[in-house]
Amino acid sequence: MTLLHKVAALSVAGMALMCSAWGQQTQATQLDTTTIAEAEVRALRIPTPASKAAGNMQLLPATKLQNGHSPDLQDALNSIPGVFMETRGLGGSRRLQIRSSGLRSPFGVRNILMLMDGFVLTNASGNSPLELWNPQAMQALEVVKGPVGALYGNAYGGALLGSSLPDFHRLKNRTNGYAILQSPGQGSSMDWSQEAGFSHTQLLNRKKRSAIHVRMMWNDAPGYRDQEYNQRNQVELHALQSAQPESNSHIWLGWMNAEWGLSGSLNAASAAFDPTTAPGASYDAKVQRQRTWLGWSREIQRGNRESGTWLYGQVSDKFNPFGTSPFFNGVKDESEQFLSVRWWNAHSKALGERGKVTLDQSIIARYESLHLQERDNDYSPASTRYAIDFSTQSHWASLGARLEWDEMWQLDVQLAAEHMNRNSQGERRVIADSMATYAESYRVVDPLPFFQLSYQWRPEWRAFIQWGNGGSHPTSFELVDPEGYQPYQLQPEEANAVEFGARWIRLGEQSRWDGIVQAYHQRVSQAIAQVPGPADGIYMDNIDGLQMTGVEGSLQWDVQPRESLSIRIRLWANWNRQSFEPYAEVLPGTPQQAGGTDGVLRWRHWDLGWAHQWIGRIKLHNYLDDWADDHHRLNVHVGWSDHRHAVQLGVRNALNQSYSGWAQTNAFGGRYFNPAPGRAAWVSWRWNFTE
């Protein structure tokens, strides 16, 4: 990158003052910080004003998610301190770490719970289908960092609580659509990535007691590298009914068909010489995934009582040829049926004129049937390596209480327990290509307490402290040794964390400041990790001695000096350190520090925005002094919008930085580069018609 290019890119960044909240009307009105309705979060199940939520619970609104260019949640999630999401290609494979909790996840999203509109989407084995979510169609996302074992199920990585639609009373007859084109960067292919979506909401009677919402989405991204394409089609139907003002029902039907290529990693020499090449292309390495789902829910609110019931069922199939060398290749087939049931009830009671107490109860049951088979890629009759049927059940229940006193004190106490049961039967290949029995039985009961206390000691300051317990079970993809295909016999991870911090909010006549800082310390016993074996191989085992410590903070400034002019600037950073005795002083695959800024300058119909991230060095091996370099990521754009249309023209990776978009951890031969695209352009158009 020439000095001229750097100066030009930095000049644009200096003029831009945040990633656009595109799709909103820009007919600005004078900012009145005293009358703005404060957002609520449901991370603690009981609705809580965002200003009273602890720092590990952050809300991403529609303006952050519907950003005009992202086919997945990577850009939005990576603006949260302590969260690090990676993708292979534009919306391909996804990997998510929250506070370094992804040690055991070389791929996929595990140890993080995932709910949409109250439906539990994380299956009984602990895998979360993040590819199911399209941020351009989401209304809000709450991100909880750290142990949530007593909140929504057993996990210590965190939870993602999504909302797909506005509240029922805010629905209107509306037709929306969007289209996005993105260049592939400096790759050999000149085909542009294409994405489009359409949705329509129709109220079915004058009293607005029922509504139908239909949405469709299509994506075709050729990818920067060979064998890095991503294709996706998705259709959803939402039927909503409010038979009574205090009762809402929701039926959710969906279908997704997606395919993405697996390019494979490159060593340093190959990445520098030909970054678009892909060893996975020789083996047609890819994932073909199809999901069909159906959900039904009913939520009731009568006076000081609130309750809900959510039923969700899913059928999924996956075809996965994989491989990057003659020594690593094969085919995996997966067939899954999954059912989740969730029930929640809460009851509030006043304590005189100064306080209130709320009691809540919650139950989640998950049932999964999974057939998993791996075979050689020659499709011969003797090609089977293993074929296993897994039957998994998870039953979780929680009792909670909240005490609020004098608008100053808030105490949340919850106690939960989970019973996990899995039985696995099948066959596996042994010496001389003969087959042997595979059998595994897994049962565990986990107590999961949670405690949080917050106190507002001044009008602008609120402090909080919390302690939580969580765990994580070995998933069905971590139970088979890839060498001998025998069971690993792993035990569940157990984690507890303490966290404390403070929030500062200052309101002015035309401005608002919102700052938050928190520190945490987490210990994990029986951590599941890849460790060196006795013959220099790698195998999975339970290891004690994993500790995680960090500090996170953010500061946001909103100001509207004129009726037609508004400015928003946000800064964030996190510092984290880990130790994993006796195998590693630093956890591989997660940056030790990160930071960034984003902002938007909006004047009349125009907006100018930017989003910047600095990703610190990333350790790549448990036992080698091997690191990925730190780097900057900068997106800038200019946009125009009115009450029906919004258009954006932007540049991704404006600084044209070279970096690995998917850290390859604990690999042999230094193969850890998955080159990300260079500077690339996008153009997007969003429109809506509302009666």
C-alpha positions, -999 to 999 in steps of 0.1 A, spaced: 0 0 0 15 34 -11 18 63 12 -7 82 -9 -33 54 -4 -27 55 34 -31 93 35 -63 92 14 -78 64 35 -70 80 68 -84 113 55 -117 97 48 -117 81 82 -110 114 98 -140 130 81 -163 101 89 -177 99 123 -195 65 125 -209 35 107 -243 44 94 -276 37 111 -289 33 76 -324 27 68 -338 53 92 -353 86 83 -329 115 84 -355 142 89 -338 150 122 -356 165 151 -341 183 181 -326 158 205 -345 158 238 -326 134 261 -353 138 288 -381 123 267 -364 95 248 -379 61 257 -352 40 272 -346 6 257 -351 -25 278 -330 -57 278 -343 -92 288 -309 -108 294 -319 -115 331 -353 -127 318 -370 -99 338 -372 -67 317 -345 -42 328 -338 -7 316 -306 -7 296 -290 19 320 -294 -6 349 -279 -36 330 -244 -48 339 -215 -42 315 -215 -78 303 -249 -73 288 -250 -52 257 -278 -43 233 -273 -40 195 -303 -22 179 -316 -26 144 -295 4 133 -263 -15 142 -274 -48 127 -290 -35 95 -258 -18 85 -261 -21 47 -233 -45 39 -228 -74 62 -241 -109 53 -235 -121 88 -230 -107 124 -193 -104 123 -191 -66 120 -217 -60 146 -204 -85 171 -168 -74 167 -178 -38 178 -184 -52 214 -153 -54 237 -144 -90 245 -162 -105 215 -142 -119 185 -160 -134 155 -143 -149 125 -156 -161 91 -140 -180 62 -151 -160 32 -179 -135 31 -205 -152 53 -191 -188 51 -180 -208 81 -184 -189 114 -165 -191 147 -173 -170 177 -153 -164 209 -165 -144 239 -139 -136 265 -115 -163 251 -141 -191 256 -135 -207 222 -103 -227 231 -119 -260 220 -137 -247 189 -115 -249 158 -148 -244 139 -185 -239 147 -202 -220 176 -202 -238 209 -204 -229 246 -227 -200 236 -264 -202 238 -286 -188 210 -322 -178 212 -345 -160 187 -378 -144 198 -376 -166 229 -371 -199 210 -341 -219 221 -320 -227 189 -289 -242 205 -293 -280 203 -290 -304 232 -253 -311 222 -244 -275 226 -240 -264 189 -255 -230 179 -266 -225 142 -253 -190 138 -256 -193 100 -294 -191 105 -293 -154 113 -294 -126 88 -286 -93 105 -303 -73 77 -336 -88 90 -330 -85 127 -346 -59 150 -323 -63 180 -296 -85 196 -286 -88 232 -252 -102 239 -244 -116 273 -207 -122 280 -196 -148 306 -214 -176 325 -251 -177 319 -257 -212 334 -285 -199 356 -301 -176 330 -309 -196 299 -291 -229 301 -256 -243 308 -228 -223 292 -199 -201 303 -191 -184 270 -223 -163 269 -256 -160 251 -271 -143 220 -307 -132 224 -321 -121 191 -354 -104 180 -367 -107 145 -397 -84 146 -408 -53 165 -433 -56 193 -468 -65 181 -484 -31 188 -457 -15 166 -464 -36 135 -477 -18 104 -486 -28 69 -451 -26 54 -431 -39 25 -393 -38 27 -365 -48 5 -327 -45 2 -299 -53 -23 -262 -54 -18 -233 -57 -42 -197 -62 -30 -164 -65 -49 -143 -95 -41 -111 -76 -32 -78 -82 -49 -86 -118 -59 -85 -136 -92 -122 -136 -95 -139 -103 -106 -175 -115 -99 -192 -93 -73 -209 -108 -43 -247 -104 -45 -273 -104 -17 -310 -94 -17 -339 -97 7 -376 -89 7 -402 -88 35 -438 -79 39 -460 -74 70 -498 -75 65 -523 -67 93 -553 -90 89 -581 -69 104 -589 -34 115 -584 -41 152 -548 -52 144 -553 -84 163 -534 -106 138 -506 -102 112 -486 -122 87 -450 -115 80 -431 -131 51 -394 -127 44 -370 -141 18 -332 -138 15 -308 -148 -12 -270 -146 -12 -243 -155 -38 -207 -146 -29 -179 -161 -51 -153 -154 -24 -119 -138 -24 -100 -171 -26 -106 -202 -46 -131 -226 -30 -143 -198 -7 -178 -192 -22 -209 -188 -1 -245 -194 -14 -276 -192 7 -314 -192 2 -338 -187 31 -376 -182 35 -395 -175 67 -432 -171 76 -443 -155 109 -480 -156 119 -488 -134 149 -520 -130 168 -531 -109 197 -565 -124 207 -565 -102 238 -544 -71 245 -523 -90 271 -518 -122 251 -496 -127 220 -491 -158 199 -464 -165 173 -459 -192 147 -425 -193 130 -419 -215 99 -386 -214 81 -364 -231 55 -327 -225 47 -305 -241 21 -268 -230 21 -235 -241 7 -201 -227 14 -166 -237 2 -137 -246 25 -105 -232 11 -80 -245 37 -51 -227 52 -18 -217 36 17 -216 50 36 -183 50 53 -187 17 21 -197 -2 1 -169 14 27 -143 3 31 -157 -32 -5 -166 -41 -30 -157 -14 -61 -167 -34 -50 -204 -39 -69 -230 -19 -57 -266 -10 -93 -275 -3 -102 -270 -39 -85 -303 -49 -109 -322 -26 -140 -301 -33 -141 -292 4 -174 -276 13 -204 -277 36 -239 -282 22 -265 -274 50 -303 -275 49 -325 -267 78 -363 -267 82 -379 -254 114 -412 -247 130 -419 -228 162 -450 -218 183 -451 -195 213 -475 -177 235 -467 -148 258 -492 -134 284 -489 -103 305 -517 -96 331 -510 -69 356 -480 -79 376 -478 -114 361 -459 -123 329 -454 -158 314 -444 -175 281 -442 -208 264 -420 -216 234 -419 -248 213 -393 -252 186 -385 -281 163 -359 -285 136 -347 -310 110 -312 -305 96 -290 -323 71 -253 -317 63 -230 -330 36 -194 -321 42 -165 -333 20 -133 -320 36 -96 -321 31 -64 -302 23 -39 -329 17 -35 -366 9 -32 -372 47 -63 -352 57 -94 -357 37 -128 -375 38 -165 -370 39 -189 -363 68 -226 -368 67 -250 -355 94 -287 -359 100 -303 -342 130 -337 -339 146 -340 -314 174 -368 -302 197 -367 -275 225 -394 -265 250 -391 -234 271 -415 -221 298 -411 -190 319 -432 -173 346 -427 -141 366 -447 -124 394 -440 -90 409 -452 -76 442 -447 -41 457 -430 -37 490 -446 -6 503 -438 26 484 -400 20 482 -394 -14 468 -406 -43 446 -398 -80 445 -401 -102 414 -400 -140 415 -395 -160 383 -393 -197 373 -380 -211 341 -377 -246 325 -359 -256 293 -359 -291 278 -340 -301 247 -340 -334 228 -318 -343 199 -313 -373 177 -282 -372 155 -267 -396 130 -230 -388 122 -209 -407 97 -174 -402 84 -159 -421 54 -131 -420 29 -138 -399 -1 -135 -429 -25 -171 -440 -17 -160 -477 -16 -181 -503 4 -153 -503 30 -149 -466 32 -167 -460 65 -145 -447 93 -173 -445 119 -211 -443 119 -227 -433 152 -262 -425 165 -264 -400 193 -294 -395 215 -292 -365 238 -315 -349 264 -310 -318 284 -333 -307 312 -327 -274 329 -347 -255 356 -342 -222 374 -357 -202 403 -349 -165 405 -357 -134 425 -351 -97 420 -353 -71 447 -355 -34 438 -353 -7 465 -355 31 463 -346 31 426 -310 27 439 -305 -10 448 -311 -40 425 -303 -76 436 -308 -106 413 -303 -141 427 -309 -173 407 -303 -209 412 -305 -234 384 -297 -271 378 -292 -291 346 -294 -328 340 -276 -339 308 -279 -374 293 -264 -388 261 -262 -423 248 -241 -431 217 -240 -463 197 -224 -473 164 -194 -488 148 -158 -476 141 -129 -487 120 -100 -505 136 -68 -522 124 -69 -540 91 -101 -521 81 -123 -543 104 -151 -527 123 -156 -526 161 -184 -513 184 -186 -477 194 -205 -471 227 -206 -441 250 -228 -432 280 -227 -397 295 -248 -384 324 -242 -354 346 -261 -330 370 -248 -294 373 -259 -269 400 -257 -234 385 -260 -204 408 -259 -167 398 -258 -135 418 -258 -98 407 -260 -66 428 -260 -31 415 -262 3 433 -267 38 420 -248 59 444 -251 91 424 -276 102 396 -249 96 370 -232 65 384 -242 29 389 -219 2 401 -224 -36 399 -208 -68 410 -218 -103 399 -207 -139 403 -219 -168 381 -214 -204 374 -216 -222 341 -203 -252 322 -200 -268 288 -205 -303 277 -184 -322 251 -203 -320 219 -210 -349 196 -182 -336 173 -156 -340 201 -163 -376 211 -144 -395 184 -106 -397 183 -96 -390 146 -68 -416 148 -84 -447 162 -121 -435 162 -126 -446 198 -145 -425 223 -127 -397 241 -147 -401 273 -145 -364 281 -160 -348 312 -180 -315 313 -162 -282 318 -170 -263 350 -165 -225 352 -171 -197 376 -165 -160 371 -166 -128 392 -171 -94 376 -174 -59 388 -177 -25 371 -195 8 368 -216 27 344 -217 65 338 -245 83 320 -247 121 317 -276 139 299 -274 174 285 -299 195 267 -285 184 233 -261 156 242 -257 123 260 -226 105 273 -227 68 281 -196 51 295 -191 17 310 -161 -3 323 -159 -37 339 -132 -62 350 -136 -100 353 -118 -131 364 -128 -166 354 -116 -201 363 -124 -232 343 -118 -267 357 -118 -298 335 -113 -275 304 -117 -294 271 -87 -287 249 -63 -301 223 -31 -311 240 1 -328 229 -1 -366 231 27 -390 241 38 -396 205 37 -359 195 1 -362 183 -28 -341 193 -57 -354 213 -86 -340 233 -85 -341 271 -99 -325 303 -72 -302 319 -74 -280 350 -55 -247 353 -74 -225 328 -78 -189 340 -91 -158 321 -88 -122 333 -97 -90 315 -109 -54 315 -134 -40 290 -148 -6 284 -167 17 260 -177 53 258 -204 68 235 -212 104 228 -244 115 210 -250 152 202 -273 172 181 -261 208 178 -286 217 152 -320 204 141 -306 190 108 -272 178 122 -264 150 146 -232 133 155 -225 100 173 -190 88 183 -181 56 201 -148 42 214 -142 8 229 -113 -14 240 -106 -47 259 -75 -61 275 -74 -98 284 -49 -123 296 -51 -161 301 -31 -189 314 -35 -226 309 -10 -245 330 10 -265 322 4 -263 284 1 -226 276 7 -192 291 -16 -177 264 -47 -192 248 -44 -197 211 -69 -182 187 -80 -150 205 -64 -115 205 -49 -104 238 -62 -69 233 -85 -51 208 -101 -17 204 -119 5 180 -140 35 172 -171 40 151 -192 70 144 -217 88 121 -221 124 110 -256 129 97 -267 161 80 -302 164 64 -304 134 40 -267 126 41 -246 106 64 -209 99 65 -196 70 86 -168 47 97 -161 16 118 -126 9 128 -111 -21 147 -76 -28 159 -70 -65 165 -40 -73 187 -15 -102 182 -30 -137 183 -12 -168 197 -14 -197 173 0 -227 192 -2 -240 227 35 -248 229 52 -228 201 62 -191 201 41 -185 170 18 -154 166 -4 -137 141 5 -100 137 -18 -72 149 -37 -53 123 -63 -26 116 -97 -30 99 -115 0 86 -148 4 68 -160 38 56 -191 49 37 -213 77 25 -250 74 24 -282 92 14 -317 84 27 -353 96 29 -384 81 44 -385 54 17 -350 48 4 -315 45 17 -284 41 -5 -248 35 7 -215 35 -11 -186 22 10 -152 6 12 -143 -24 33 -107 -28 46 -100 8 34 -64 6 46 -58 -25 25 -44 -44 54 -31 -80 50 -43 -104 77 -56 -139 83 -94 -139 84 -95 -172 103 -67 -180 128 -55 -216 123 -46 -229 158 -23 -258 168 -16 -267 132 14 -285 119 40 -270 95 31 -234 101 -2 -236 81 -22 -209 97 -30 -183 70 -65 -178 56 -59 -145 37 -87 -120 40 -97 -98 11 -79 -65 4 -96 -33 -2 -132 -39 -15 -161 -17 -24 -198 -21 -17 -230 -5 -28 -264 -11 -12 -300 0 -15 -328 -4 10 -364 6 5 -396 5 25 -433 13 18 -455 17 48 -493 24 49 
